[in-house]
Every structure is written in structure tokens, then in C-alpha cells.
Amino acid sequence: MDKSVITVNIFGNEYTIKGVAKPDYIISLANYLNNKMSEVQEATGLKDAKKIAILSAINIADEMFEAKKSMKDSFVPNDQLALIRNRVEGLIAMIDSNIPEELAAANISNAAAVEPAPAVNEPVSIPPAGPSDTTDPGEPAAESVHEDENKGSDTK
């Protein structure tokens, strides 16, 4: 890959930067750093560019650490995804077992035309379980409900 050579202005100084990134990206990084340094100078009243640069670097490092932590907190490990998938499959099986046969037969012919969604290996955010959610992830969350077959009929 070709290296880009670009001149940027950061906090009143010009720097020539070589990199494999696109020039527009390098410019946006330099602008971000320049803005951070201006924010630090305004907040602290410092005049020493070296001290301002160090404080700006610490602030940017803090942003990066927080972003990494946020990504890590929202990541769901594969074993947890497998438990979720098993639970969903169990719920689907429970629903399927309670669908009247004629409706199920109609859905089977319609389902043949629908392709399942491909599995995606992206982080998924799962809300924490509430205090009442004490069921085993492999067990259905609710018992099946059946209508009373004798409801509405006369018994003699």
C-alpha cells in the first residue's frame, strides 16, 4: 500500500505525516487532536504546549479506555449466545407443539419459501436478568397454556 505524505497544523505547528491511511483520515485525526488541545488550554489556562499535549493525550487515552470498556461490557460470549439460541429454539418448539395441526401444515408450506437468517458474529447487548428471572436458560420461560376443551359445552 502506498504511503500518504500530508502536512497538518496542530496547535499552531505544522507537521509532515507519512502513513498508509488516507489523507482525509489523517487530517481528521490532526483536527481532533487540535480541538482536544484547544479544549485543554481553555479549561486549564495553561500556555505550555508540551503540558497541553500531555493532558490532551491523557484525555484521549481515557476516551479510548472508556470505549474499549463499553465494547467489552456489551459483548456476549459465544457460550452465552449458544444458551440464548437453545432457549429460543426451545420456545419455538413449545409454540410449534401448541399450534393446531391444520395451521401448522399451512405454515410448513409457507416456511419452505422463507430462508433462515444467517448467523451473525457481532457483539450483542443483553440486558441483565431481573430479580424475577430465575429460570434456567435451557428451560422454557413459561409453561404452555391450553384452553379448556370442555369450556362452553354442556355436561350432562
N, C-alpha and C positions, 0 to 999 in steps of 0.2 A: 504494500500500500504506500502511496506517495505521502511524503510529509508536507504539511502546510507550514508556511512561514508567514506570520502575521504580526503586525505591530499593534499593541494595545496601550491604552492610557489607564493607569491605575493610580489613583490618588495623586494626580499631577505629574507622574513619572511615566515615561514611555519605555515599554519592554517589548523586545522581539521574542516571539514564542514560536518554537518549532514543535509540531505534533502531528499525529496521524488523524486527529479529529478534524472535522470540517471547520473552516474559518468562522462561520457563523456561531458555531458552538463555543469555540474559544473566546470569541467576542462576548457571548452571553455570560461565560464564566468570569471574564475580566470585569464586566459590568456588575455582576453580582458581588464580587469581592469589593469593587469600588464603592458600591452602595453600602455594604456592611461596614467598611471603614469610615464612611461618612456618618453612618448611624452611631458608631462608637465614639467618634470625635464629638458629635453633637451631645451625646449622653454624658460624656466624661469631661469634656472641655480640654482634653489632652492636645498637645501640639506636636509631640514627638511621634513621627510617622512609624518608627520601629515599634513603639509601645502600642500604637493604634493597630498596627498589623498583627501583633501577637494577640491582643484582645479579640480582634476580628477572627483570627484563626481559631481561638478557643470557642467563640460563639458558633462558628461554622461546624466545628467538631461536635459541639453539643447538639446542634441540629441533626447532624449525621447519626449520632448515637441514639437520639430520640426516634429518628425514622427507622433505624435498624430494630430498636426495641419494639416499636409499633408493628413492624412487619413480623417479627418473631412472635409477638403476642397474638397476632391474627392468623398465624399458620396452624393448620390442623395436620398432625402427623398421619401417615398412611394407615397405621393400625387403627386410629380413631375413625378415619374415613371408612375403613372396612366395617367397623362396628355400626356406623351410621347406615352404610349400604345394606348390611344384613337386617337392620331394624326396618328400613324402608321396604325391603323385599318381603319381610315377614308381614308387614302391614298390608302390602299389596296382596299377598297370598290370603290373608284373612278377609280382605274385601272381596277378592275373587270367589272365595268359598261361600260367601253370603249373597252373591248375585244369583237371581233366578236363572235357571238353565237356558231358557229361551233368549234372555237378554245377553247372557254370556256368549251364546252361539253367534248372535248378531255382532258382538264386539270382536270376536275372533276373526270374522271375515273383514272387519274394518281395520283391525290391528295389523293384518298382513300387509296393508298398504302403507303403514307408518313405520319408518325406520327408527330404532332407538337412538337417542343422542349419544355421541361419542363421549368416552370418559375424558375428563379434563384434569390435568395435573397442575392445578393452580391452587394457591392458598385459599382456604375458605374460612370465613369468620363464623364461629359458632357461639351463640350467647351462652353464658354459664347456666347450668341447671338451677332451677328454682328450688326452694326448700321442699316443695311437694313432689319433685321429680326424683323419686327413689327407686324407680323401676330399673331392672337390669337392661342394658342397651340391647341385648339379644332377645328380650321378651317384648311382646306387643304392649303398647302403652295402654290399651283399653280392652276390655272383654267384648266379645261380639254381642250384638243386641238382636234378638229375634222377636218378631211380632207374635203375639199370642194367636195361634191358629184358630182357637175357639172363640175369639173375640167377635162379637156381633152375631154369633149363631145361637140358635135356641137349643137348650139341652132339655131332654125330656126325662 
